[in-house]
Amino acid sequence: VERKTEQRRTHVGGFGICILQEFTGIGIGRRMMSVLEKEARGMKLNMLELSVFGKNKIAQDLYKKMEFRVAGKFPKAIKSKKGFDDDVIMYKVLKK
């Protein structure tokens, strides 16, 4: 978890995770998210944010199960060899 450095956003943390396709669906992502959230609470953060590929419905479903909400998306913001994809921004307010 990385604390945002802008003065007005130091209460927010960001992170990224990556799980190989063959290891999805067995609880690794959920456990990683739980550890990251615990770390964020230990850092006294009030909010977590992340971005996820628009086509990555598996990850988006996991984040929604972990109580993240969609803040918005940047259409075609990600360019790869396969073409363009949306960049979906999600957040979670950490309960005290």
Order of alpha helices (4+ residues) and beta strands (2+ residues): beta-beta-alpha-beta-alpha-beta-beta
